[in-house]
Amino acid sequence: MARTTDPPRDLKKNRMQHFASDNYAGICPEALAALIDANNSGHEPSYGEDSWTQQVCDRIRDLFQTDCEVFFVFNGTAANSLALASLCQSYHSVICHELAHVETDECGGPEFFSGGSKLLTATGANGKLTPDAIEAVVTRRADIHYPKPKVVTLTQSTEVGTVYTVEEVRAIAAIAKRRHLTVHMDGARFANAVASLDVHPSEITWRAGVDVLCFGGTKNGLPVGEAVVFFDKALAADFAYRLKQAGQLASKMRFISAPWLGLLDNDVWLRNARHANAMARLMTERLAGLPGVKVLFETQSNAVFAELPQHVALALRNKGWKFYQFIGSGGCRLMCAWDTKRETVEQFTDEIRTLCAA
């Protein structure tokens, strides 16, 4: 029987690890080094006119192999809400999956910043939209009394940890273009999707028909900050004004942008994502076959959704472990991060094994 202990601690730093969110993790060393370099570089122009921000924008253009407009915001809610607002008028609507983050966890941000654009939800297995589901929403009504569909938004990876394939994104973009809709991608965990699919980032974005990507960095080792990438540059008109009005135009922008260099250099962003994904797969492997435990979705990124016996979940929390049970479509959401240690996963699953056998 495995020995029961408290959640793993680095005694030197008194640091604990948990599975509630990849937001719990700290700054990866490379991003922190870039932040310190920016701080030590002396005075720089403000509001994004600094050399660091310009350098990172060019690096993101190189990463995606296309000329695109790049903006930085503090968090994912602002990225998604302002990006969608830039694609809609107040009488438009946005088609999303019923479990999409913009629907369940943005506190009405997209509707607020767009002045009223309505989110129209659709169902789909494994947290994914399908072309048929989009078509059904678009053709539901066409009268002037109904909000006109204007945008399709995809969550990549999804809120249940699954990943849209290149073919799936292309098929969705095809129906969107046929119906004169733009395609937005909520990529809070875009890095995990790229790592899972092992494709070039351009292949599941602009080459597949995506117009705008909210490229997440916070969950992949940054201290703060997401990049909003407009592959269709015409759609970025006046976006900088939206950022300013919404309080998202950082005066010392370099401290949001510079840490991206730490991720982009030597593909650290992919290394971090691959590690997080690998730890999630390890978690799934160790949960397989345990009595009363059921993994609810295929583990394709850095999330594991597992149904645990209620007494097991309660006991884990009483022991100090943190995880969520209200995100997705049921079960316990167990998130792995860029810094999740193998021994943390092993200890956590040993605890579950012991509790299930009790």
C-alpha positions as CSV (number, residue, x, y, z in Angstrom):
1,M,0.0,0.0,0.0
2,A,1.3,3.4,-1.0
3,R,2.4,5.7,1.9
4,T,0.0,8.6,2.4
5,T,1.6,12.0,2.7
6,D,0.9,15.7,2.1
7,P,1.0,17.0,-1.5
8,P,4.6,17.2,-2.7
9,R,6.7,20.0,-1.4
10,D,10.1,21.4,-2.5
11,L,11.3,21.9,1.1
12,K,14.0,24.4,0.0
13,K,11.3,26.7,-1.5
14,N,8.3,25.4,0.4
15,R,6.5,24.9,-2.9
16,M,3.5,22.7,-3.5
17,Q,2.0,21.5,-6.8
18,H,-1.7,20.9,-7.6
19,F,-4.0,20.0,-10.5
20,A,-6.7,22.7,-10.3
21,S,-5.3,24.8,-13.1
22,D,-2.2,25.3,-15.2
23,N,-2.5,28.9,-14.0
24,Y,-1.2,27.7,-10.7
25,A,2.3,27.2,-12.1
26,G,4.9,29.9,-11.8
27,I,7.0,31.6,-14.5
28,C,9.2,29.3,-16.5
29,P,13.0,30.2,-16.2
30,E,13.4,31.3,-19.8
31,A,10.4,33.7,-19.6
32,L,11.7,35.1,-16.3
33,A,15.1,35.6,-17.7
34,A,13.7,37.6,-20.7
35,L,11.6,39.7,-18.3
36,I,14.7,40.5,-16.2
37,D,16.6,41.3,-19.4
38,A,13.9,43.8,-20.4
39,N,14.0,45.3,-16.9
40,N,17.7,45.8,-17.2
41,S,17.7,47.3,-20.7
42,G,17.1,50.8,-19.5
43,H,14.4,53.3,-20.6
44,E,12.2,52.2,-23.4
45,P,9.2,53.9,-25.2
46,S,5.8,53.1,-23.7
47,Y,2.5,51.7,-25.0
48,G,4.1,49.1,-27.2
49,E,6.5,51.3,-29.1
50,D,9.5,49.6,-27.3
51,S,12.0,47.5,-29.0
52,W,11.0,44.3,-27.1
53,T,7.4,44.4,-28.2
54,Q,8.5,45.0,-31.8
55,Q,10.9,42.1,-31.7
56,V,8.3,39.7,-30.3
57,C,5.7,40.7,-32.9
58,D,8.2,39.9,-35.6
59,R,9.0,36.6,-34.0
60,I,5.4,35.7,-33.9
61,R,5.1,36.5,-37.5
62,D,8.1,34.3,-38.2
63,L,6.5,31.5,-36.1
64,F,3.3,31.5,-38.1
65,Q,5.1,32.2,-41.4
66,T,2.8,35.0,-42.4
67,D,2.5,38.8,-42.0
68,C,-0.1,39.3,-39.2
69,E,-1.1,42.0,-36.7
70,V,-0.1,41.2,-33.1
71,F,-1.5,42.7,-29.9
72,F,-0.9,41.9,-26.3
73,V,-3.4,41.9,-23.5
74,F,-3.3,41.0,-19.8
75,N,-5.5,38.0,-19.8
76,G,-7.6,35.5,-21.8
77,T,-10.9,37.1,-21.1
78,A,-9.8,40.3,-22.6
79,A,-8.2,38.6,-25.5
80,N,-11.4,36.6,-26.4
81,S,-13.9,39.4,-25.6
82,L,-12.1,42.1,-27.5
83,A,-11.2,40.0,-30.4
84,L,-14.8,38.8,-30.8
85,A,-16.1,42.4,-30.3
86,S,-13.9,43.5,-33.2
87,L,-15.5,40.9,-35.5
88,C,-19.2,41.8,-34.6
89,Q,-21.7,44.5,-34.4
90,S,-24.1,44.5,-31.5
91,Y,-26.9,42.9,-33.6
92,H,-24.6,40.0,-34.6
93,S,-24.1,36.6,-33.0
94,V,-21.2,34.3,-32.3
95,I,-21.5,30.5,-32.7
96,C,-19.7,28.5,-30.0
97,H,-19.8,25.1,-28.4
98,E,-22.0,24.9,-25.3
99,L,-18.9,24.2,-23.2
100,A,-16.8,26.9,-24.7
101,H,-14.9,29.1,-22.3
102,V,-16.4,32.2,-23.8
103,E,-19.9,30.8,-22.9
104,T,-19.2,29.3,-19.5
105,D,-16.4,31.3,-17.9
106,E,-16.1,34.8,-19.3
107,C,-18.7,36.5,-17.2
108,G,-20.5,37.9,-20.2
109,G,-17.3,39.6,-21.5
110,P,-17.9,39.0,-25.2
111,E,-21.4,40.3,-24.9
112,F,-20.3,43.3,-22.9
113,F,-17.5,44.4,-25.1
114,S,-19.4,43.9,-28.3
115,G,-22.4,45.9,-27.0
116,G,-24.7,43.0,-27.0
117,S,-23.6,40.4,-29.6
118,K,-25.3,37.1,-28.6
119,L,-23.6,33.8,-28.1
120,L,-25.4,31.0,-29.9
121,T,-24.4,27.6,-28.6
122,A,-24.3,24.3,-30.3
123,T,-23.7,20.8,-29.1
124,G,-21.0,18.4,-30.2
125,A,-19.2,15.3,-28.9
126,N,-16.0,15.8,-27.0
127,G,-16.4,19.5,-26.6
128,K,-16.1,20.2,-30.3
129,L,-18.2,22.0,-32.9
130,T,-18.9,20.3,-36.2
131,P,-19.8,21.7,-39.6
132,D,-23.3,20.3,-39.3
133,A,-23.9,21.9,-35.9
134,I,-22.7,25.3,-37.3
135,E,-25.0,24.9,-40.3
136,A,-27.9,24.1,-38.1
137,V,-27.4,27.3,-36.0
138,V,-26.8,29.5,-39.1
139,T,-30.0,28.3,-40.8
140,R,-32.2,28.2,-37.8
141,R,-33.6,31.6,-38.6
142,A,-32.9,34.4,-41.1
143,D,-35.4,37.1,-40.1
144,I,-34.5,40.5,-38.9
145,H,-35.8,39.7,-35.4
146,Y,-32.9,37.2,-34.8
147,P,-29.2,38.1,-34.1
148,K,-27.4,37.6,-37.4
149,P,-24.6,34.9,-37.2
150,K,-21.2,36.5,-37.9
151,V,-18.5,34.5,-36.2
152,V,-17.6,31.0,-35.3
153,T,-15.3,30.5,-32.3
154,L,-13.3,27.4,-31.6
155,T,-11.7,26.5,-28.3
156,Q,-8.3,24.9,-29.0
157,S,-7.7,22.7,-27.0
158,T,-11.3,22.4,-25.9
159,E,-12.7,22.8,-22.4
160,V,-12.7,19.0,-22.0
161,G,-9.1,18.6,-23.1
162,T,-9.7,17.3,-26.6
163,V,-8.1,18.8,-29.7
164,Y,-9.4,19.8,-33.1
165,T,-7.5,18.2,-35.9
166,V,-6.3,20.1,-38.9
167,E,-9.0,18.4,-41.0
168,E,-11.7,19.4,-38.5
169,V,-10.6,23.0,-38.4
170,R,-10.5,23.1,-42.2
171,A,-14.0,21.7,-42.5
172,I,-15.4,24.2,-39.9
173,A,-13.6,27.1,-41.7
174,A,-15.0,25.9,-45.0
175,I,-18.7,26.0,-43.8
176,A,-17.9,29.3,-42.0
177,K,-16.6,31.0,-45.2
178,R,-19.5,29.6,-47.2
179,R,-21.9,31.3,-44.7
180,H,-19.8,34.5,-44.6
181,L,-18.6,34.0,-41.1
182,T,-15.2,34.8,-39.7
183,V,-13.3,32.2,-37.6
184,H,-11.9,33.0,-34.2
185,M,-9.8,30.6,-32.2
186,D,-9.6,30.7,-28.4
187,G,-6.1,29.4,-28.0
188,A,-5.6,29.7,-24.3
189,R,-4.0,26.2,-24.6
190,F,-3.0,26.5,-28.2
191,A,0.5,25.3,-27.5
192,N,-0.8,22.1,-26.0
193,A,-2.9,21.5,-29.2
194,V,0.1,22.1,-31.4
195,A,2.2,19.7,-29.3
196,S,-0.5,17.1,-29.4
197,L,-1.0,17.2,-33.1
198,D,2.7,17.6,-33.9
199,V,1.9,20.1,-36.7
200,H,3.2,23.5,-37.7
201,P,1.2,26.2,-35.9
202,S,0.2,27.7,-39.2
203,E,-1.5,24.4,-40.2
204,I,-4.2,24.7,-37.6
205,T,-4.6,28.5,-37.9
206,W,-4.5,30.7,-41.0
207,R,-3.7,27.9,-43.5
208,A,-6.8,26.1,-42.2
209,G,-9.0,29.2,-42.4
210,V,-8.7,30.8,-39.0
211,D,-8.9,34.6,-39.1
212,V,-8.0,35.5,-35.5
213,L,-6.1,33.6,-32.8
214,C,-5.9,34.4,-29.1
215,F,-2.5,32.8,-28.5
216,G,-2.2,31.8,-24.8
217,G,1.0,32.3,-22.9
218,T,0.0,32.5,-19.2
219,K,-0.9,28.8,-19.0
220,N,2.4,27.9,-20.7
221,G,4.9,29.6,-18.5
222,L,4.4,33.3,-18.8
223,P,3.8,35.6,-15.8
224,V,0.9,37.3,-17.5
225,G,-0.3,38.1,-21.0
226,E,-1.9,36.7,-24.2
227,A,-1.2,37.6,-27.8
228,V,-4.1,38.4,-30.1
229,V,-3.0,37.5,-33.6
230,F,-5.0,38.8,-36.6
231,F,-4.1,36.7,-39.7
232,D,-6.6,38.8,-41.7
233,K,-5.0,42.2,-41.0
234,A,-8.1,44.1,-42.3
235,L,-10.0,42.8,-39.2
236,A,-7.5,44.5,-36.9
237,A,-8.6,48.0,-37.9
238,D,-9.0,50.1,-34.8
239,F,-8.3,47.1,-32.5
240,A,-5.7,49.2,-30.7
241,Y,-8.4,51.7,-29.7
242,R,-10.4,48.8,-28.3
243,L,-7.5,47.8,-26.1
244,K,-7.1,51.4,-24.8
245,Q,-10.7,51.8,-24.1
246,A,-10.9,48.5,-22.3
247,G,-7.9,49.3,-20.1
248,Q,-5.8,46.6,-21.8
249,L,-3.1,48.9,-23.4
250,A,-0.2,48.4,-21.0
251,S,2.0,51.5,-20.6
252,K,5.0,49.4,-19.9
253,M,4.1,46.9,-22.6
254,R,7.6,45.4,-22.7
255,F,7.0,43.6,-19.4
256,I,4.1,41.7,-21.1
257,S,5.7,41.1,-24.4
258,A,9.4,40.4,-23.5
259,P,8.7,37.1,-21.6
260,W,7.4,35.8,-24.9
261,L,10.9,35.8,-26.2
262,G,11.8,33.2,-23.5
263,L,9.0,31.0,-24.8
264,L,9.7,31.5,-28.5
265,D,13.5,31.0,-28.4
266,N,14.5,27.4,-28.9
267,D,10.8,26.4,-29.0
268,V,10.4,26.5,-25.3
269,W,6.7,27.0,-25.7
270,L,6.5,23.6,-27.4
271,R,8.7,21.9,-24.9
272,N,6.6,23.2,-22.0
273,A,3.4,22.1,-23.7
274,R,4.8,18.7,-24.6
275,H,5.8,18.1,-21.0
276,A,2.4,19.2,-19.6
277,N,0.7,16.8,-22.2
278,A,3.0,14.0,-21.2
279,M,2.2,14.4,-17.5
280,A,-1.5,14.3,-18.4
281,R,-1.0,11.0,-20.3
282,L,0.9,9.6,-17.3
283,M,-2.0,10.6,-15.1
284,T,-4.5,8.8,-17.4
285,E,-2.3,5.7,-17.5
286,R,-2.1,5.5,-13.7
287,L,-5.8,6.0,-13.3
288,A,-6.8,3.3,-15.7
289,G,-8.4,0.3,-14.1
290,L,-8.8,1.8,-10.7
291,P,-12.1,0.7,-9.1
292,G,-14.8,3.4,-9.3
293,V,-12.6,5.7,-11.5
294,K,-13.6,6.5,-15.0
295,V,-11.7,8.8,-17.4
296,L,-14.4,10.7,-19.3
297,F,-12.5,12.0,-22.4
298,E,-9.5,10.9,-24.3
299,T,-6.5,12.7,-23.0
300,Q,-5.2,14.7,-25.9
301,S,-3.7,17.8,-24.2
302,N,-2.8,18.7,-20.6
303,A,-6.2,18.0,-19.1
304,V,-7.6,14.8,-17.6
305,F,-11.3,14.6,-16.8
306,A,-12.0,11.7,-14.4
307,E,-15.0,10.6,-12.5
308,L,-13.9,9.8,-9.0
309,P,-15.9,8.2,-6.2
310,Q,-17.3,11.1,-4.1
311,H,-15.5,9.9,-0.9
312,V,-12.3,9.8,-2.8
313,A,-12.6,13.3,-4.1
314,L,-13.5,14.6,-0.6
315,A,-10.6,12.7,1.0
316,L,-8.2,14.1,-1.5
317,R,-9.3,17.7,-0.7
318,N,-9.1,17.0,3.0
319,K,-5.5,16.0,2.4
320,G,-4.8,19.3,0.7
321,W,-5.0,18.5,-3.0
322,K,-6.7,21.1,-5.2
323,F,-8.7,20.4,-8.3
324,Y,-12.0,21.6,-9.9
325,Q,-15.3,19.7,-10.4
326,F,-17.4,22.4,-12.1
327,I,-15.5,22.9,-15.3
328,G,-16.4,21.0,-18.5
329,S,-19.1,18.4,-18.4
330,G,-18.7,16.7,-15.1
331,G,-16.1,14.8,-13.2
332,C,-12.8,16.2,-11.7
333,R,-10.7,18.3,-14.0
334,L,-7.0,17.5,-13.4
335,M,-4.7,20.0,-15.1
336,C,-1.0,19.4,-15.7
337,A,1.4,22.4,-16.2
338,W,4.8,23.1,-17.8
339,D,6.4,22.3,-14.4
340,T,4.3,19.4,-13.2
341,K,6.7,16.8,-11.8
342,R,6.3,13.1,-12.5
343,E,6.6,12.4,-8.8
344,T,3.6,14.7,-8.2
345,V,1.5,12.7,-10.6
346,E,2.6,9.5,-9.1
347,Q,1.9,10.5,-5.5
348,F,-1.5,11.9,-6.4
349,T,-2.5,8.7,-8.2
350,D,-1.1,6.6,-5.5
351,E,-3.3,8.5,-3.0
352,I,-6.3,7.7,-5.3
353,R,-5.4,4.0,-5.6
354,T,-5.2,3.8,-1.8
355,L,-8.5,5.5,-1.2
356,C,-10.2,3.4,-3.8
357,A,-9.0,0.2,-2.2
358,A,-10.0,1.3,1.3
